[in-house]
Amino acid sequence: MPTHRTLIRGGYVITMDPALGDLPSADVLIDGERIAAIAPHLAVDDCALIDARRHIVLPGFVDTHRHTWQTQLRAICADWTLGDYVSRIRFGITPAYSADDVYVGNYVGGLEALHAGVTTLLDFSHCMNSPDHADAAVQGLRDAGVRALHCYGFFAAAPNNRAFADHAQRCADFGRIARTYGGSAGGLITIGAALTEVGLVGWPETTAEVAAARQARARMVLHTGCVWGSPFTGGVEEMHQRRLLGADQVHVHCNTLTDGEWQLLADAGALVSISPETELNMGMGRLALGKCRAVGIAPTLSCDIVSLNSGDLFAQMRLALAYQRFIDNDPINQSGAMPAQLTYTARDALAWATINGADACGLGAAVGSLRAGKQADIVLLGGNGFALRPPLQPHGAVVFQATAHDVRTVLVAGKVVKRDGALIGIDLPAALTRAERSAQAVLSRARQAGADVPYTEPTN
């Protein structure tokens, strides 16, 4: 049976593949879910055509840490510290989420990601109030059509939650999710595990979570080294001593780690996710780009929480690159001089948001760059907006000029999910209305339960 073929014609192709590099005017042939060929001109007929002239074609972005379930809490913690976030969302609002609220957050969050050219999410899903919540989280991502490493969170927001009698039941439910949605059954979804922060549970529980993840051959993600003056989110040395560190882990933030702890992560082959907007705005300290460079870890980027900041990686690339250039240049400036050259380039930032992220999610063989045989997760930037006309320096245009509104076309596994700037087959007003109603319901329930959260009565 013949597969569906699509030809992306005549774009400036940034492959992020070291062997292919950039192709100033090239075609990309897609056969079914995969890229069949990339070349300056492909003589192909009998296929759907996407005109990419005056567009930049590049791999879909990869976000390595997003609490997608919080999508409907947009900007609620714009002026909160990390301490405020932990007390008011993690322990105040999380217990008020129903399974349907988790579905809405993941569904609308998945759509938001696709709109911004983020085709792969590491979904850090730590709102598993019941087994129904766990199923709803997966279903929301599947219905949105985004590729995801969905990481089941073991975190217990409410100790008296009767859906799980104890920690062992949470680990067992993770196993159920891994069996149900793992492998080919998941389609675009890969199942991972989100570990509870070190310091919130004891070492027997942390060890059990790692063991459950490794038994399921699941990638792990955890918040590491982001709270100053506290053992909360620490424990790198202890994890090393217990042989819990590994190359199957993504450690998020890592602002407070010592040089010795950084070396332990590097020696274990662990990966790192950096959330520029969250970390700089919530008082978490210096971004870890320089530390990653010092120990040879390829950094990745993440949006973290749209309950604070933007849901696109353009903002994260831009802020991360500006921050690191400032940090590297400041000693030179303070000596009364100007730098002779910059330490990081726009292409470096693109790597953080594409191929590095794919590798961190364990998906580097499938996505993160464009070459024949890989999954056709592809983004076209361009159109008649100001940002990319003319694209004199394409890498710089993507990193410093583009926004989600310049994302004209998005494909996931060869399927067009956004065309001419609009998501396909989505009733977006209805989805956003559903998100608004969910937010009001969640905040009302949280406030009734005594949580210190802002709440405004709906006007209609």
N, C-alpha and C positions, 0 to 999 in steps of 0.2 A: 504494500500500500504506500503510495507516494506521500512524503511529508510536505508540510507547508514551507515554502521558501520565501524569504524576504531579502531584498537588496537595498542596502543603505548606500546611496550614490553621491560621491563627490564631496565628502566632508573633509575637514582637517582632522585627522585621526590621531589622537593621543592614545597609544596602545598601553602605556605603562609596562610594556614587555621590553626587557633590556635588549633583546635581539632585534626586535622590529622598530623600536623607537617611535618617532613621529612620522606620519605620512601626510604631507601638506594637502594632497588631493587624492583621496583613495575611496575605494568601495569596500563594503563589508557585506559578505554574503552569509545569510543565516539559513540553515536547513533544520527545520523543527526547532528544538530547544538550543541548538549549538551553533557556534560560528563555524562555517565551512571554509571560508577563505577571506583573506584581506590582501588587497593589491591595489596599485594605482589605477588600474582599469580592468574590470571583470566583464567579459563578454557573456552575459547571462540574460536569458529571456524566460518567459513563463514563470514569473514570480511577482509578488507584491513589491512595489517600489516606494522607497522613502527618499525624498529629495533632501540631501544634506548639504547642498551648496550654501555657503555663508553660514555654516554651522560648525561647531566643534563637536566631534564624536569621541566619547571616552567611556571607560568602564563605569558602571554604576558605583556610587559611593557605598562604603561599608562603615556603619556606626557600631563601635565595639562596646557600647554600654548605654542602654536607654531603658528607663523605667516607663515603658510604654503605657502601662495601666493608668498612669497619672495624667494622661493627655487632657482630660476634661478639667483638670485643676489649673488651667493655664494662668501662669504669672501670679499665682496665689502667694508664693513666697519670694516675690521680687525684692523685698527688703528684709528678708530673714537671714540670720546666720545659720551655719550648719547645725548648731544646737537647737535653734528654733525648728528647723526642718525635722530633725530626729524626733523631738518631743511632740510636735504638732501634726506632722503627717505620718511618720512611721508608727507612732503609738496612739495618736489621736484620731486621725482620719482613716487609716488603713482598716481598722475593725468595722468601720461603717460601710465599707464597700460590699455590695452584693455581687454574686457571680455575674449578673447582667452588667453591672458597672464595670467590672474587669473586662468583659467582652467589648463594651463600648470604647473604653480607653484603648484597648489593643487594636480594635477595628479602625477607629478614627486616627489613632497614632500611626498605624500602618499606612493609611492613605496619605497622611501628612508627609511621611517619609518618602513615599513614591513621588508625590508632588515636587519634592525638593531634590529628586534624583538619587535618593538613598534607596538602593535596591536590596540591601542586606542589613538586618538589624541583629545585634546581640541583645535580645530582649531579657533584661534582668528583672524577673517577675517575682517580686517578693511581697505579693498580696494574696497568698494562697490560704484564704480563710477556711476553705473546705475543698473536697475533691471536685465539687461543681465549679468552683472558682478556677481550678487548674484546667479543666476541660474548656471552660469559657475563654480562658486566655489563649489557648491554642486556636480555638475556632475563630476568634477575632482576627488573628494574624492570617489564618487561611482565607477568610472571607475578604480581607483587604487585598490579598494577592502579592504580599511582600515576601521575599526570602528572609528566613530568620533562623538564627540559633536561639531557640527559646530555652532560657535557663530557669528551671523550676526553683523557686526560692523556699528554703527550709525555715525562714524567719517566722517566728510566732509573735504577732503583734498583740494578741490578747491571751494571756496565760490561761484564762478560764474558757477558752474556745472548746466547746464540746464536740466539734467536728473531728478533732484529733485528740485522743486521750493522752498521748504522750509523743515524744520526739520520734520514737520508733515507728509510730503510725505515719508520721510525715515522710520518713524515709521510705516506708512501704508504698505510700501514694506516689512518690517520685518514681519508684520502680514501675508502678502501673502506667504512669504517663509515658515513660521511656519505652515500655513494651507496646503500648497502644499506638503511639505516634512516631516511633523510631523507624529507621530504615525507609523502605519504599513507601510505607503507609503514611509517612509524613509529607510526601511531595516536596514542597519548598521548605518544609520545616525540619530542622535538626534539633534533637532534644539535648540540652545541657543542664547543668546544675548551678544554682546561685547559692553559695555557702553563706551561712549566717556569720556576721562579723565576729572575729575573735574578740572575746571579752563579753559578749552578750550571752554566750553559752559556755559550758565547760569543755575541756579537752576531749572527754569521751564523746560528746555530741559532735564536735568538729571532726574528730576521727571517723565517726560513723557516717557523717555526710560525705567525706572524701571517699570512704570505702564504697558507699552506695553509688557515687558517681563513677568510680573506676570499675565497679562491677558491671555497670551499664555502658562502659566505654564512652562516657559523656564528658565533654569539655566543661571546665569549671570557671566561674567568675566570682570574685569577691572584692569587697572594699578593703583596701590595705593602706595603712599609714596616712590617714587623712585627718586625724584628730590630735592636735598638739596637747602635750601635758597629760596624756591619759593612755592607759594600756588598750583602750577601745580601738579596734582596727589595727592593733600591733601584732606581735607574735611571729614575726618572720623567722627569728632565730629558733623559737620553739617548734614551728612547723618544720624547719630543717632538721632539728634533732629527732623529731617523730617521723621523719621521712614522708611528710605530707606535701612538700613542694614538688612541682613537676612542670614539664613542658606542656601539660594539658590544662594549664591555668592562665587566666587573664586577671592580673592584679590591677585594680582601678585606683587612680589618683596617686598614691605613693609619695605624697608631699613631705612626709615627716621622716622618711627612712634614712638611716645612717649609711655611710659608704660600705660598711660591712654587710648590712642587710641588702643593699643593692647588688653586691657581688654574689650573695646567696641566690637571689632571684636569677641573676644571669647564669650562674653555674647550673641551676636547675632547668634552664631553658624556658623559664616562664616569660609570658608576654605582659605588656603594660598598656592600659588605656588611660588617656588624659582627657579631662573635660574642662577646656579652658574657661568657658563662661561661668560654670558653676564654681570652680575652684577659686577663681580670682574674685568673684562677687560674694562668696560665702565665707571668706576669710580662711581658706584652707592652705594658703601659702604658695610657694613658687611652683610653677609647672615643671614637670619632671623631664622635659625634653633633653636638657643638658646632662642629667644623670643617665638617661637612656644611652646617649651618645658615649658617655665615659665608659660604660660597661658593655657596650655592643648590643643593646636591645633595640630592635626596630620599633619606634613608638607608633601608637595608633591614636585616633581621635574619637570622641563621643559627645553626644548632645546631653546625655544624662537625664535631665528633668525639664520638660516643658512647663512644669509647675513653677519654674523660674525663668528659663531662657528660651532661645529659639530652637526649632526642630530641624535645622538644616546644618550641613557640614561646611557650607561656605563661611558662615560666621565663625565656626571653630577653627578652620584653616587660617582665616585672616587674623584672628586674635592670637592664635598660637604662634604664628610666624612673626607677627609684630612684637609679641612679648619676648620671644627668644632673641630676636635681633637686638632689642633694647638691652636685654641682660648681657649679651655678648659685647655690645658696643659701649655700654655705660662706663666700664673701667677706662676705656680709651678716651671717651669724652671727659671723664673726670681728671685725666692727666693733661687736659688742654689740647687734645688732638682730635682728628677725625679718622674713622676707620678707612683703610685702603680698599677693603672689600667686605662683602657681607658673608656671614657664616652659613646661612641657609638660603635656599632658593625657593621659588614658587613651585618648582617641580618636586622638591623635597616635601612640601606641604601636601601636594597631590598624592604622593606615595603614602603619607600618613593616613589619608582618607580613602585609599583604594587598596593597593596590593598588600600593604602592611596589615591593614584591617582584615582582609580576607585570610591572610596567613594566621593571624591571631585567633580567628574563629574556626580554624581548621579547614577552611574552604578555599585555600589558595590554589588548589589544583583545578577548581571549578570556576571561580570568579576573581575579581580584583584587577584583572588585566585582560586585554583583547588579543587573542590569537586563535588560530584554527583548533577546534576541538573543545574549547572552553564553552561554558554556558553563555548564552547570549543575553547577558545583563548589561544593557547599553543605554547611555544617556546622550541626547543631542541638545546642545546649548546653542541658542542663536535667535533667529527671527529678526524683527524690526526694532528691538529695544536698543537703548543707548550702549549697554554694557559691552557688547561684543562687536560693535561696528565702529572702526575696523579692528579686527583682532591682530594687532601688530605683534604682540607677544602672547601667543595662545595660553601658555601656562599662567602667566600673570593675569590674563583676562579672566580665566576661570577662578583663580584664587582671590584676586583683588577687586574684580568688577562684577562678577555674576551674582545673582540671587536666585531664589527658587522660581521667580517669575520668568527667568531666562531659560528654564528647563522646558523645552518645547515638546520633546518626545522621550518616552521612557519605555524600555522593553525589559521584561523579566522572563528568563527562560524562553526567549524568542517571541513572547507575546507582548503586543503593544498595550500598555496599561495607561499611558498618557499620550495624547496626540494634539498637536497645535495648542499646547498649553492647558489642556483640560483632561482630567481623569475620565477614562472611558467606562461607560456603564454604571456610573456612580451618581446617585441622587445626593449631591453634596449638601444642599440646604437641609434635606431631611436628616442626614448624618450629623450635621452640626447642631441641629435642633435637639436631636437625641442626646448629644453630648451635653448641651446646656441643661436639659432636664435631669440627666444623671448627676451633674455637678450639684445642682440645687438639692437633690434628694440625699446625696452623700453628705453634704455639709449640714443639712438639717438633722440627719440622724446622728452625726458626730457631735453636734452641739447639744442635742437632747441627751446624749450620753455623758455630757460634761466636758467634752474636749474644748480647748481654747482655740477656736478657729473662726475666721471671719465668715459672716453669713449675711446675705441680703435677700429679702423676700422677693420672689419673682414678681415681675410687673404684669405678666400676661399668662 
